[in-house]
């Protein structure tokens, strides 16, 4: 009698079982589905890494070249003389095919401010696109393709000296 694998429920025929092509095909379909999911996750991680690299490059551009022996991350961690303020705000909007809204922030100098965004409680397929515009005291958000009840986007507002 056949048994199943622990993690993916692949069919494991017993030594006395006759070979059944249907069992083989079901296992291949399950493997194919798992590989496709893994590829999607890898693509999402690669996109996140690319975004993080772009973010670090933009921070480096804003800060200029760090002093010898210091990295951008060390400047951010120990950056009392480099960073004027850090704010964190969350944009929340109800489900809608196309929506926009505004989040109020403390006043910042636009030329010395950098924004880092993060998607909260939604997957890549539930929020197809969002954009934002920064003003001195607000972030205006537009989004499309939402298929969850609530969209949440976090905004790190970093103002440099």
Secondary structure, DSSP 8 states (H G I E B T S, - for coil): --EE-TTT--EE--TTS---HHHHHHHHHHHHHHHHHHHHHHHHHHHHHHHHHHHHHHHHHHH-S--TT--HHHHHHT-TTTEEEEEEEEEEEES-SEEEEEEE-----GGGEEEEEEEES--TTT--EEEEEEETTEEEEEEE---SSEEEEEEEEEEE-
